[in-house]
């Protein structure tokens, strides 16, 4: 048996089957958006503008004292992406890397 510490772990060694849905998302001061692709279905694209009170709190060079970072928005986009997927498909017991 080959020593596993001598080589990288292959993805198929830790994931039992191929994902049923893959996608990408992003966020910025204008809003959140993404796309996901599910086996046997058309791609789905989504976007949500940010409310102005969130935009005003975003840390930027013009607003260094803001309390919402772009990383916070990226995390929100991840949650929205997963929520959209869960509302579109039966996701019980499935693998969904995004």
Secondary structure, DSSP 8 states (H G I E B T S, - for coil): ---GGGS---HHHH-SS--SEEEEEEEETTEEEEEEEETTS--EEEEEE--HHHHTTB--SS-TT-SB-HHHHHHHHHHHHHHHHHHHS--TT-----
